[in-house]
Amino acid sequence: MTCAKCGKAICHDEAGLTCKLINRGATEFFCFDCLGEMFHASREQLEDMIRAFRDAGCTLFL
Ligand SMILES: [Zn+2]
């Protein structure tokens, strides 16, 4: 799987965060860098979001 914007390989967490931030049925996925740019969030903030979703039991981040 690669980022739809910059073409970089993305990990499971990045795909999961794309679903959360954009929509559950997203067919295009973005890397942390591009998500950060789109949502004006730092890499640290994105990782905090993933932690929060995971703590909430979100199945996208198992
Ligand atoms: Zn990217």
N, CA, C, O and the ligand as a Tripos MOL2 file, in Angstrom:
@<TRIPOS>MOLECULE
protein
  249   247    63     0     0
PROTEIN
NO_CHARGES

@<TRIPOS>ATOM
      1 N           0.8440   -1.1900    0.0000 N.3       1 MET1
      2 CA          0.0000    0.0000    0.0000 C.3       1 MET1
      3 C           0.8890    1.2530    0.0000 C.2       1 MET1
      4 O           1.8900    1.3130    0.7150 O.2       1 MET1
      5 N           0.5210    2.2250   -0.7910 N.am      2 THR2
      6 CA          1.3310    3.4430   -0.8580 C.3       2 THR2
      7 C           0.4650    4.6810   -0.6700 C.2       2 THR2
      8 O          -0.7460    4.6480   -0.8860 O.2       2 THR2
      9 N           1.1000    5.7600   -0.2690 N.am      3 CYS3
     10 CA          0.4120    7.0380   -0.0790 C.3       3 CYS3
     11 C          -0.1260    7.5370   -1.4240 C.2       3 CYS3
     12 O           0.5910    7.5430   -2.4250 O.2       3 CYS3
     13 N          -1.4010    7.9570   -1.4360 N.am      4 ALA4
     14 CA         -2.0260    8.4040   -2.6760 C.3       4 ALA4
     15 C          -1.4870    9.7600   -3.1220 C.2       4 ALA4
     16 O          -1.6900   10.1720   -4.2640 O.2       4 ALA4
     17 N          -0.8040   10.4440   -2.2210 N.am      5 LYS5
     18 CA         -0.3170   11.7780   -2.5730 C.3       5 LYS5
     19 C           1.1510   11.7600   -2.9820 C.2       5 LYS5
     20 O           1.5140   12.2910   -4.0320 O.2       5 LYS5
     21 N           1.9990   11.1460   -2.1500 N.am      6 CYS6
     22 CA          3.4340   11.1960   -2.4420 C.3       6 CYS6
     23 C           4.0180    9.8560   -2.8870 C.2       6 CYS6
     24 O           5.1710    9.7920   -3.3150 O.2       6 CYS6
     25 N           3.2240    8.7830   -2.7880 N.am      7 GLY7
     26 CA          3.6900    7.4950   -3.2880 C.3       7 GLY7
     27 C           4.5800    6.7010   -2.3520 C.2       7 GLY7
     28 O           5.0630    5.6260   -2.7050 O.2       7 GLY7
     29 N           4.7970    7.2320   -1.1540 N.am      8 LYS8
     30 CA          5.6210    6.5400   -0.1690 C.3       8 LYS8
     31 C           4.8700    5.3200    0.3830 C.2       8 LYS8
     32 O           3.6450    5.3440    0.5030 O.2       8 LYS8
     33 N           5.6000    4.2690    0.7140 N.am      9 ALA9
     34 CA          4.9690    3.1010    1.3260 C.3       9 ALA9
     35 C           4.4010    3.4900    2.6870 C.2       9 ALA9
     36 O           5.0520    4.1970    3.4560 O.2       9 ALA9
     37 N           3.1840    3.0270    2.9840 N.am     10 ILE10
     38 CA          2.5890    3.3730    4.2760 C.3      10 ILE10
     39 C           2.3430    2.1230    5.1180 C.2      10 ILE10
     40 O           2.2040    1.0150    4.5980 O.2      10 ILE10
     41 N           2.2930    2.3330    6.4180 N.am     11 CYS11
     42 CA          2.0990    1.2230    7.3420 C.3      11 CYS11
     43 C           0.6200    1.1160    7.7270 C.2      11 CYS11
     44 O          -0.2050    1.9410    7.3350 O.2      11 CYS11
     45 N           0.3160    0.0870    8.4950 N.am     12 HIS12
     46 CA         -1.0490   -0.1750    8.9220 C.3      12 HIS12
     47 C          -1.6460    1.0000    9.7090 C.2      12 HIS12
     48 O          -2.8060    1.3640    9.5170 O.2      12 HIS12
     49 N          -0.8380    1.5830   10.5920 N.am     13 ASP13
     50 CA         -1.3180    2.7120   11.3930 C.3      13 ASP13
     51 C          -1.6980    3.9020   10.5170 C.2      13 ASP13
     52 O          -2.6930    4.5810   10.7720 O.2      13 ASP13
     53 N          -0.8990    4.1440    9.4900 N.am     14 GLU14
     54 CA         -1.1870    5.2720    8.6030 C.3      14 GLU14
     55 C          -2.4870    5.0250    7.8360 C.2      14 GLU14
     56 O          -3.2870    5.9430    7.6530 O.2      14 GLU14
     57 N          -2.6930    3.7900    7.3920 N.am     15 ALA15
     58 CA         -3.9350    3.4530    6.6960 C.3      15 ALA15
     59 C          -5.1210    3.6040    7.6370 C.2      15 ALA15
     60 O          -6.1660    4.1290    7.2500 O.2      15 ALA15
     61 N          -4.9580    3.1410    8.8810 N.am     16 GLY16
     62 CA         -6.0390    3.2390    9.8530 C.3      16 GLY16
     63 C          -6.3940    4.6760   10.1720 C.2      16 GLY16
     64 O          -7.5650    5.0320   10.3020 O.2      16 GLY16
     65 N          -5.3560    5.4980   10.2980 N.am     17 LEU17
     66 CA         -5.5970    6.9050   10.6140 C.3      17 LEU17
     67 C          -6.2880    7.6040    9.4470 C.2      17 LEU17
     68 O          -7.1360    8.4700    9.6610 O.2      17 LEU17
     69 N          -5.9400    7.2430    8.2350 N.am     18 THR18
     70 CA         -6.6220    7.7900    7.0590 C.3      18 THR18
     71 C          -8.1120    7.5010    7.1550 C.2      18 THR18
     72 O          -8.9370    8.3810    6.9100 O.2      18 THR18
     73 N          -8.4570    6.2680    7.5110 N.am     19 CYS19
     74 CA         -9.8720    5.8980    7.6310 C.3      19 CYS19
     75 C         -10.5660    6.7460    8.6800 C.2      19 CYS19
     76 O         -11.7040    7.1740    8.4860 O.2      19 CYS19
     77 N          -9.8850    6.9890    9.7910 N.am     20 LYS20
     78 CA        -10.4750    7.7690   10.8750 C.3      20 LYS20
     79 C         -10.6400    9.2310   10.4890 C.2      20 LYS20
     80 O         -11.6810    9.8310   10.7580 O.2      20 LYS20
     81 N          -9.6270    9.8030    9.8630 N.am     21 LEU21
     82 CA         -9.6440   11.2400    9.5930 C.3      21 LEU21
     83 C         -10.4570   11.5810    8.3490 C.2      21 LEU21
     84 O         -11.0910   12.6350    8.2970 O.2      21 LEU21
     85 N         -10.4470   10.7140    7.3610 N.am     22 ILE22
     86 CA        -11.1360   11.0170    6.1110 C.3      22 ILE22
     87 C         -12.4870   10.3020    6.1020 C.2      22 ILE22
     88 O         -13.5240   10.9470    6.2600 O.2      22 ILE22
     89 N         -12.4900    9.0090    5.9250 N.am     23 ASN23
     90 CA        -13.7180    8.2520    6.1760 C.3      23 ASN23
     91 C         -13.4240    6.7700    6.1850 C.2      23 ASN23
     92 O         -12.4320    6.2950    5.6320 O.2      23 ASN23
     93 N         -14.3060    6.0750    6.8210 N.am     24 ARG24
     94 CA        -14.1480    4.6490    7.0920 C.3      24 ARG24
     95 C         -13.9640    3.8420    5.8100 C.2      24 ARG24
     96 O         -13.2600    2.8320    5.7980 O.2      24 ARG24
     97 N         -14.5990    4.2920    4.7390 N.am     25 GLY25
     98 CA        -14.5240    3.5420    3.4920 C.3      25 GLY25
     99 C         -13.4850    4.0850    2.5280 C.2      25 GLY25
    100 O         -13.5700    3.8710    1.3180 O.2      25 GLY25
    101 N         -12.5010    4.7900    3.0770 N.am     26 ALA26
    102 CA        -11.4810    5.3940    2.2200 C.3      26 ALA26
    103 C         -10.8320    4.3490    1.3130 C.2      26 ALA26
    104 O         -10.5270    3.2360    1.7430 O.2      26 ALA26
    105 N         -10.6320    4.7240    0.0720 N.am     27 THR27
    106 CA         -9.9640    3.8090   -0.8510 C.3      27 THR27
    107 C          -8.5640    4.3190   -1.1850 C.2      27 THR27
    108 O          -7.7570    3.6170   -1.7940 O.2      27 THR27
    109 N          -8.2970    5.5530   -0.7740 N.am     28 GLU28
    110 CA         -6.9610    6.1060   -0.9460 C.3      28 GLU28
    111 C          -6.4080    6.3480    0.4400 C.2      28 GLU28
    112 O          -7.1180    6.8050    1.3360 O.2      28 GLU28
    113 N          -5.1310    6.0380    0.6100 N.am     29 PHE29
    114 CA         -4.5340    6.1930    1.9320 C.3      29 PHE29
    115 C          -3.3410    7.1300    1.8710 C.2      29 PHE29
    116 O          -2.6960    7.2720    0.8320 O.2      29 PHE29
    117 N          -3.0590    7.7650    2.9940 N.am     30 PHE30
    118 CA         -1.9920    8.7610    3.0270 C.3      30 PHE30
    119 C          -0.9980    8.4840    4.1520 C.2      30 PHE30
    120 O          -1.3460    7.9110    5.1840 O.2      30 PHE30
    121 N           0.2380    8.9000    3.9280 N.am     31 CYS31
    122 CA          1.2760    8.7290    4.9400 C.3      31 CYS31
    123 C           1.1450    9.8190    6.0150 C.2      31 CYS31
    124 O           0.3870   10.7750    5.8510 O.2      31 CYS31
    125 N           1.8850    9.6650    7.1010 N.am     32 PHE32
    126 CA          1.8210   10.6520    8.1870 C.3      32 PHE32
    127 C           2.1570   12.0550    7.6980 C.2      32 PHE32
    128 O           1.5130   13.0280    8.0920 O.2      32 PHE32
    129 N           3.1620   12.1530    6.8440 N.am     33 ASP33
    130 CA          3.5620   13.4730    6.3570 C.3      33 ASP33
    131 C           2.4210   14.1800    5.6390 C.2      33 ASP33
    132 O           2.1490   15.3550    5.8860 O.2      33 ASP33
    133 N           1.7560   13.4460    4.7420 N.am     34 CYS34
    134 CA          0.6790   14.0550    3.9640 C.3      34 CYS34
    135 C          -0.5720   14.2810    4.8150 C.2      34 CYS34
    136 O          -1.2600   15.2860    4.6410 O.2      34 CYS34
    137 N          -0.8720   13.3590    5.7310 N.am     35 LEU35
    138 CA         -2.0050   13.5660    6.6480 C.3      35 LEU35
    139 C          -1.7500   14.7980    7.5060 C.2      35 LEU35
    140 O          -2.6490   15.6100    7.7260 O.2      35 LEU35
    141 N          -0.5270   14.9300    7.9850 N.am     36 GLY36
    142 CA         -0.1660   16.0720    8.8200 C.3      36 GLY36
    143 C          -0.3510   17.3780    8.0800 C.2      36 GLY36
    144 O          -0.8150   18.3690    8.6430 O.2      36 GLY36
    145 N           0.0190   17.3650    6.8110 N.am     37 GLU37
    146 CA         -0.1160   18.5520    5.9840 C.3      37 GLU37
    147 C          -1.5920   18.8840    5.7660 C.2      37 GLU37
    148 O          -1.9900   20.0460    5.8500 O.2      37 GLU37
    149 N          -2.4010   17.8600    5.4870 N.am     38 MET38
    150 CA         -3.8240   18.0670    5.2050 C.3      38 MET38
    151 C          -4.5960   18.5180    6.4330 C.2      38 MET38
    152 O          -5.5130   19.3330    6.3420 O.2      38 MET38
    153 N          -4.2080   17.9720    7.5940 N.am     39 PHE39
    154 CA         -4.9670   18.2830    8.8100 C.3      39 PHE39
    155 C          -4.2110   19.2150    9.7480 C.2      39 PHE39
    156 O          -4.6180   19.4120   10.8930 O.2      39 PHE39
    157 N          -3.1320   19.7760    9.2730 N.am     40 HIS40
    158 CA         -2.3360   20.7100   10.0570 C.3      40 HIS40
    159 C          -1.9790   20.1420   11.4260 C.2      40 HIS40
    160 O          -2.1340   20.8000   12.4550 O.2      40 HIS40
    161 N          -1.5010   18.9070   11.4080 N.am     41 ALA41
    162 CA         -1.1180   18.2470   12.6500 C.3      41 ALA41
    163 C           0.3270   17.7700   12.5410 C.2      41 ALA41
    164 O           0.7940   17.4010   11.4630 O.2      41 ALA41
    165 N           1.0140   17.7840   13.6590 N.am     42 SER42
    166 CA          2.3870   17.2920   13.6660 C.3      42 SER42
    167 C           2.3760   15.7680   13.7300 C.2      42 SER42
    168 O           1.3690   15.1500   14.0760 O.2      42 SER42
    169 N           3.5070   15.1840   13.3920 N.am     43 ARG43
    170 CA          3.6620   13.7370   13.4690 C.3      43 ARG43
    171 C           3.3110   13.2440   14.8770 C.2      43 ARG43
    172 O           2.6840   12.2000   15.0530 O.2      43 ARG43
    173 N           3.7350   14.0250   15.8650 N.am     44 GLU44
    174 CA          3.4770   13.6670   17.2630 C.3      44 GLU44
    175 C           1.9680   13.6530   17.5510 C.2      44 GLU44
    176 O           1.4570   12.7580   18.2240 O.2      44 GLU44
    177 N           1.2800   14.6530   17.0300 N.am     45 GLN45
    178 CA         -0.1740   14.7230   17.2340 C.3      45 GLN45
    179 C          -0.8790   13.5460   16.5720 C.2      45 GLN45
    180 O          -1.8340   12.9950   17.1190 O.2      45 GLN45
    181 N          -0.3950   13.1620   15.3780 N.am     46 LEU46
    182 CA         -0.9930   12.0230   14.6800 C.3      46 LEU46
    183 C          -0.7810   10.7450   15.4780 C.2      46 LEU46
    184 O          -1.6840    9.9160   15.5840 O.2      46 LEU46
    185 N           0.4180   10.5870   16.0420 N.am     47 GLU47
    186 CA          0.6920    9.3820   16.8320 C.3      47 GLU47
    187 C          -0.1410    9.3700   18.1090 C.2      47 GLU47
    188 O          -0.5620    8.3100   18.5740 O.2      47 GLU47
    189 N          -0.3780   10.5600   18.6780 N.am     48 ASP48
    190 CA         -1.2540   10.6540   19.8500 C.3      48 ASP48
    191 C          -2.6710   10.2080   19.4880 C.2      48 ASP48
    192 O          -3.3360    9.5180   20.2610 O.2      48 ASP48
    193 N          -3.1210   10.6190   18.2910 N.am     49 MET49
    194 CA         -4.4700   10.2390   17.8500 C.3      49 MET49
    195 C          -4.5690    8.7240   17.7260 C.2      49 MET49
    196 O          -5.5580    8.1230   18.1470 O.2      49 MET49
    197 N          -3.5470    8.1140   17.1490 N.am     50 ILE50
    198 CA         -3.5650    6.6600   16.9860 C.3      50 ILE50
    199 C          -3.6330    5.9830   18.3470 C.2      50 ILE50
    200 O          -4.3750    5.0200   18.5400 O.2      50 ILE50
    201 N          -2.8470    6.5010   19.2890 N.am     51 ARG51
    202 CA         -2.8700    5.9320   20.6430 C.3      51 ARG51
    203 C          -4.2610    6.0490   21.2490 C.2      51 ARG51
    204 O          -4.7590    5.1060   21.8620 O.2      51 ARG51
    205 N          -4.8840    7.2050   21.0750 N.am     52 ALA52
    206 CA         -6.2140    7.4270   21.6490 C.3      52 ALA52
    207 C          -7.2440    6.4830   21.0200 C.2      52 ALA52
    208 O          -8.0780    5.9100   21.7220 O.2      52 ALA52
    209 N          -7.1780    6.3230   19.6800 N.am     53 PHE53
    210 CA         -8.1180    5.4210   19.0080 C.3      53 PHE53
    211 C          -7.8920    3.9890   19.4720 C.2      53 PHE53
    212 O          -8.8420    3.2390   19.6970 O.2      53 PHE53
    213 N          -6.6140    3.6170   19.6120 N.am     54 ARG54
    214 CA         -6.2950    2.2460   20.0210 C.3      54 ARG54
    215 C          -6.7850    1.9910   21.4460 C.2      54 ARG54
    216 O          -7.3400    0.9360   21.7510 O.2      54 ARG54
    217 N          -6.5660    2.9940   22.3170 N.am     55 ASP55
    218 CA         -7.0210    2.8580   23.7120 C.3      55 ASP55
    219 C          -8.5390    2.7440   23.7750 C.2      55 ASP55
    220 O          -9.0870    2.1000   24.6690 O.2      55 ASP55
    221 N          -9.2140    3.3800   22.8110 N.am     56 ALA56
    222 CA        -10.6790    3.3320   22.7880 C.3      56 ALA56
    223 C         -11.1770    2.0110   22.2050 C.2      56 ALA56
    224 O         -12.3810    1.7750   22.1090 O.2      56 ALA56
    225 N         -10.2230    1.1500   21.8150 N.am     57 GLY57
    226 CA        -10.6100   -0.1650   21.3150 C.3      57 GLY57
    227 C         -10.9410   -0.1740   19.8370 C.2      57 GLY57
    228 O         -11.5870   -1.0990   19.3460 O.2      57 GLY57
    229 N         -10.5040    0.8490   19.1280 N.am     58 CYS58
    230 CA        -10.7770    0.9040   17.6910 C.3      58 CYS58
    231 C         -10.1240   -0.2770   16.9780 C.2      58 CYS58
    232 O          -8.9270   -0.5280   17.1190 O.2      58 CYS58
    233 N         -10.9340   -0.9850   16.2160 N.am     59 THR59
    234 CA        -10.4390   -2.1930   15.5550 C.3      59 THR59
    235 C          -9.5000   -1.9020   14.3950 C.2      59 THR59
    236 O          -8.8370   -2.8080   13.8900 O.2      59 THR59
    237 N          -9.4370   -0.6440   13.9690 N.am     60 LEU60
    238 CA         -8.5310   -0.2990   12.8700 C.3      60 LEU60
    239 C          -7.0740   -0.2980   13.3320 C.2      60 LEU60
    240 O          -6.1580   -0.3290   12.5090 O.2      60 LEU60
    241 N          -6.8630   -0.2620   14.6490 N.am     61 PHE61
    242 CA         -5.5050   -0.1120   15.1640 C.3      61 PHE61
    243 C          -5.0650   -1.2720   16.0480 C.2      61 PHE61
    244 O          -4.2970   -1.0750   16.9900 O.2      61 PHE61
    245 N          -5.5350   -2.4560   15.7600 N.am     62 LEU62
    246 CA         -5.1430   -3.5850   16.6060 C.3      62 LEU62
    247 C          -3.7130   -4.0310   16.3370 C.2      62 LEU62
    248 O          -3.2300   -4.9710   16.9680 O.2      62 LEU62
    249 ZN          2.4510   10.9290    1.5550 Zn       63 ZN63
@<TRIPOS>BOND
     1     1     2 1
     2     2     3 1
     3     3     4 2
     4     3     5 am
     5     5     6 1
     6     6     7 1
     7     7     8 2
     8     7     9 am
     9     9    10 1
    10    10    11 1
    11    11    12 2
    12    11    13 am
    13    13    14 1
    14    14    15 1
    15    15    16 2
    16    15    17 am
    17    17    18 1
    18    18    19 1
    19    19    20 2
    20    19    21 am
    21    21    22 1
    22    22    23 1
    23    23    24 2
    24    23    25 am
    25    25    26 1
    26    26    27 1
    27    27    28 2
    28    27    29 am
    29    29    30 1
    30    30    31 1
    31    31    32 2
    32    31    33 am
    33    33    34 1
    34    34    35 1
    35    35    36 2
    36    35    37 am
    37    37    38 1
    38    38    39 1
    39    39    40 2
    40    39    41 am
    41    41    42 1
    42    42    43 1
    43    43    44 2
    44    43    45 am
    45    45    46 1
    46    46    47 1
    47    47    48 2
    48    47    49 am
    49    49    50 1
    50    50    51 1
    51    51    52 2
    52    51    53 am
    53    53    54 1
    54    54    55 1
    55    55    56 2
    56    55    57 am
    57    57    58 1
    58    58    59 1
    59    59    60 2
    60    59    61 am
    61    61    62 1
    62    62    63 1
    63    63    64 2
    64    63    65 am
    65    65    66 1
    66    66    67 1
    67    67    68 2
    68    67    69 am
    69    69    70 1
    70    70    71 1
    71    71    72 2
    72    71    73 am
    73    73    74 1
    74    74    75 1
    75    75    76 2
    76    75    77 am
    77    77    78 1
    78    78    79 1
    79    79    80 2
    80    79    81 am
    81    81    82 1
    82    82    83 1
    83    83    84 2
    84    83    85 am
    85    85    86 1
    86    86    87 1
    87    87    88 2
    88    87    89 am
    89    89    90 1
    90    90    91 1
    91    91    92 2
    92    91    93 am
    93    93    94 1
    94    94    95 1
    95    95    96 2
    96    95    97 am
    97    97    98 1
    98    98    99 1
    99    99   100 2
   100    99   101 am
   101   101   102 1
   102   102   103 1
   103   103   104 2
   104   103   105 am
   105   105   106 1
   106   106   107 1
   107   107   108 2
   108   107   109 am
   109   109   110 1
   110   110   111 1
   111   111   112 2
   112   111   113 am
   113   113   114 1
   114   114   115 1
   115   115   116 2
   116   115   117 am
   117   117   118 1
   118   118   119 1
   119   119   120 2
   120   119   121 am
   121   121   122 1
   122   122   123 1
   123   123   124 2
   124   123   125 am
   125   125   126 1
   126   126   127 1
   127   127   128 2
   128   127   129 am
   129   129   130 1
   130   130   131 1
   131   131   132 2
   132   131   133 am
   133   133   134 1
   134   134   135 1
   135   135   136 2
   136   135   137 am
   137   137   138 1
   138   138   139 1
   139   139   140 2
   140   139   141 am
   141   141   142 1
   142   142   143 1
   143   143   144 2
   144   143   145 am
   145   145   146 1
   146   146   147 1
   147   147   148 2
   148   147   149 am
   149   149   150 1
   150   150   151 1
   151   151   152 2
   152   151   153 am
   153   153   154 1
   154   154   155 1
   155   155   156 2
   156   155   157 am
   157   157   158 1
   158   158   159 1
   159   159   160 2
   160   159   161 am
   161   161   162 1
   162   162   163 1
   163   163   164 2
   164   163   165 am
   165   165   166 1
   166   166   167 1
   167   167   168 2
   168   167   169 am
   169   169   170 1
   170   170   171 1
   171   171   172 2
   172   171   173 am
   173   173   174 1
   174   174   175 1
   175   175   176 2
   176   175   177 am
   177   177   178 1
   178   178   179 1
   179   179   180 2
   180   179   181 am
   181   181   182 1
   182   182   183 1
   183   183   184 2
   184   183   185 am
   185   185   186 1
   186   186   187 1
   187   187   188 2
   188   187   189 am
   189   189   190 1
   190   190   191 1
   191   191   192 2
   192   191   193 am
   193   193   194 1
   194   194   195 1
   195   195   196 2
   196   195   197 am
   197   197   198 1
   198   198   199 1
   199   199   200 2
   200   199   201 am
   201   201   202 1
   202   202   203 1
   203   203   204 2
   204   203   205 am
   205   205   206 1
   206   206   207 1
   207   207   208 2
   208   207   209 am
   209   209   210 1
   210   210   211 1
   211   211   212 2
   212   211   213 am
   213   213   214 1
   214   214   215 1
   215   215   216 2
   216   215   217 am
   217   217   218 1
   218   218   219 1
   219   219   220 2
   220   219   221 am
   221   221   222 1
   222   222   223 1
   223   223   224 2
   224   223   225 am
   225   225   226 1
   226   226   227 1
   227   227   228 2
   228   227   229 am
   229   229   230 1
   230   230   231 1
   231   231   232 2
   232   231   233 am
   233   233   234 1
   234   234   235 1
   235   235   236 2
   236   235   237 am
   237   237   238 1
   238   238   239 1
   239   239   240 2
   240   239   241 am
   241   241   242 1
   242   242   243 1
   243   243   244 2
   244   243   245 am
   245   245   246 1
   246   246   247 1
   247   247   248 2
@<TRIPOS>SUBSTRUCTURE
     1 MET1         2 RESIDUE 1 A MET
     2 THR2         6 RESIDUE 1 A THR
     3 CYS3        10 RESIDUE 1 A CYS
     4 ALA4        14 RESIDUE 1 A ALA
     5 LYS5        18 RESIDUE 1 A LYS
     6 CYS6        22 RESIDUE 1 A CYS
     7 GLY7        26 RESIDUE 1 A GLY
     8 LYS8        30 RESIDUE 1 A LYS
     9 ALA9        34 RESIDUE 1 A ALA
    10 ILE10       38 RESIDUE 1 A ILE
    11 CYS11       42 RESIDUE 1 A CYS
    12 HIS12       46 RESIDUE 1 A HIS
    13 ASP13       50 RESIDUE 1 A ASP
    14 GLU14       54 RESIDUE 1 A GLU
    15 ALA15       58 RESIDUE 1 A ALA
    16 GLY16       62 RESIDUE 1 A GLY
    17 LEU17       66 RESIDUE 1 A LEU
    18 THR18       70 RESIDUE 1 A THR
    19 CYS19       74 RESIDUE 1 A CYS
    20 LYS20       78 RESIDUE 1 A LYS
    21 LEU21       82 RESIDUE 1 A LEU
    22 ILE22       86 RESIDUE 1 A ILE
    23 ASN23       90 RESIDUE 1 A ASN
    24 ARG24       94 RESIDUE 1 A ARG
    25 GLY25       98 RESIDUE 1 A GLY
    26 ALA26      102 RESIDUE 1 A ALA
    27 THR27      106 RESIDUE 1 A THR
    28 GLU28      110 RESIDUE 1 A GLU
    29 PHE29      114 RESIDUE 1 A PHE
    30 PHE30      118 RESIDUE 1 A PHE
    31 CYS31      122 RESIDUE 1 A CYS
    32 PHE32      126 RESIDUE 1 A PHE
    33 ASP33      130 RESIDUE 1 A ASP
    34 CYS34      134 RESIDUE 1 A CYS
    35 LEU35      138 RESIDUE 1 A LEU
    36 GLY36      142 RESIDUE 1 A GLY
    37 GLU37      146 RESIDUE 1 A GLU
    38 MET38      150 RESIDUE 1 A MET
    39 PHE39      154 RESIDUE 1 A PHE
    40 HIS40      158 RESIDUE 1 A HIS
    41 ALA41      162 RESIDUE 1 A ALA
    42 SER42      166 RESIDUE 1 A SER
    43 ARG43      170 RESIDUE 1 A ARG
    44 GLU44      174 RESIDUE 1 A GLU
    45 GLN45      178 RESIDUE 1 A GLN
    46 LEU46      182 RESIDUE 1 A LEU
    47 GLU47      186 RESIDUE 1 A GLU
    48 ASP48      190 RESIDUE 1 A ASP
    49 MET49      194 RESIDUE 1 A MET
    50 ILE50      198 RESIDUE 1 A ILE
    51 ARG51      202 RESIDUE 1 A ARG
    52 ALA52      206 RESIDUE 1 A ALA
    53 PHE53      210 RESIDUE 1 A PHE
    54 ARG54      214 RESIDUE 1 A ARG
    55 ASP55      218 RESIDUE 1 A ASP
    56 ALA56      222 RESIDUE 1 A ALA
    57 GLY57      226 RESIDUE 1 A GLY
    58 CYS58      230 RESIDUE 1 A CYS
    59 THR59      234 RESIDUE 1 A THR
    60 LEU60      238 RESIDUE 1 A LEU
    61 PHE61      242 RESIDUE 1 A PHE
    62 LEU62      246 RESIDUE 1 A LEU
    63 ZN63       249 GROUP 0 **** ****
